[in-house]
Amino acid sequence: MKQYKILFSPHALNDIEQATQYYNHQQDGLGKRFASEVLKAIESIKKNPALVSVRYDDIRCIVVKKFPFMIHYAFDEKLKIVTIYAVYSTYREPLW
């Protein structure tokens, strides 16, 4: 099975950067653990983006294990592309 190509919106990259910085300020190495868990979730998405159901519109959300975050994404089956739109804390009210 061919893996999907991953594209990040600027917003998603900013989300990851801000959360990593936040966790690094909380405890040494915690930001690195957060980033590692995000990468694990993205690897799952690359292998099978239909793994989780549609949450709203065409957007799917996968939980980042051990952290209160969800990765919001959509995928194009024909082009084999996944677009990650946000990596959002479940504690925050969504922007949309």
Secondary structure, DSSP 8 states (H G I E B T S, - for coil): ----EEEE-HHHHHHHHHHHHHHHHHSTTHHHHHHHHHHHHHHHHHH-GGGS-EEETTEEEEEETTTTEEEEEEEETTTTEEEEEEEEETTS----
